[in-house]
Each structure stands twice: as C-alpha cells, then as structure tokens.
C-alpha cells in the first residue's frame, strides 16, 4: 500500500482496504443475504451503507464481534 498525499489518494486507499471485508461478509453469509448485489462496488462507504440498509430492511439478526459488543442495526 502506498501512502496517500491527498484526499483522493486517501479515499482510494480506504476503498482498497475496506471493500473486500464488506464483500466477504456478504458472500460468506449468502444464506442471509440471498441474491443481494452491490450497486457501486469499489466504494467501501456506499457498500457498507447498502449492506446495513439491506440488514435493516429484512430484519437480519444482530451481529456480534468477538462477544464484546453488538451492533444495533
């Protein structure tokens, strides 16, 4: 990963680091997400917003992170 010198570079680095985990979460939980598709792959913030909206819309179960806290969706 290259250090960013401007906001555009920072945004690209953010997307490069964060798109895959969001996509993997959806792919590994196809039993919950069905045929859900991202409208803008490559934009990590938008992907996360779309995922959270889908979770809220269909009332999917709460997610726990190592048992320490839960994300109220």
For each residue, the residues with C-beta under 8 A, 3 or more apart:
1: 13 16 17
2: 9 13
3: 9
4: 7 8 9 10 12 13
5: 9
6: 9 10
7: 4 10 11
8: 4 11 12
9: 2 3 4 5 6 12 13
10: 4 6 7 13 14
11: 7 8 14 15
12: 4 8 9 15 16
13: 1 2 4 9 10 16 17
14: 10 11 17 18 44 45
15: 11 12 18 19 42 43 44
16: 1 12 13 19
17: 1 13 14 20 44
18: 14 15 21 22 44 48
19: 15 16 22 23 41 42 43 44 47
20: 17 23 24
21: 18 24 25
22: 18 19 25 26 44 47 48 51
23: 19 20 26 27 38 41 47
24: 20 21 27 28
25: 21 22 28 29 51
26: 22 23 29 30 33 36 38 51
27: 23 24 30
28: 24 25
29: 25 26 32 33
30: 26 27 33 34
31:
32: 29 60 61
33: 26 29 30 36 54
34: 30
35:
36: 26 33 51 54
37:
38: 23 26 41 46 47 50
39: 46 50
40: 43 46 47 50
41: 19 23 38 47
42: 15 19
43: 15 19 40 46 47
44: 14 15 17 18 19 22 47 48
45: 14 48 49
46: 38 39 40 43 49 50
47: 19 22 23 38 40 41 43 44 50 51
48: 18 22 44 45 51 52
49: 45 46 52 53
50: 38 39 40 46 47 53 54
51: 22 25 26 36 47 48 54 55
52: 48 49 55 56 73
53: 49 50 56 57
54: 33 36 50 51 57 58 60
55: 51 52 58 59 60 73
56: 52 53 59 73
57: 53 54
58: 54 55
59: 55 56
60: 32 54 55 73
61: 32
62: 70 71 72 73
63: 70 71 73
64: 67 69 70
65: 68 69 70 71
66:
67: 64
68: 65
69: 64 65
70: 62 63 64 65
71: 62 63 65
72: 62
73: 52 55 56 60 62 63
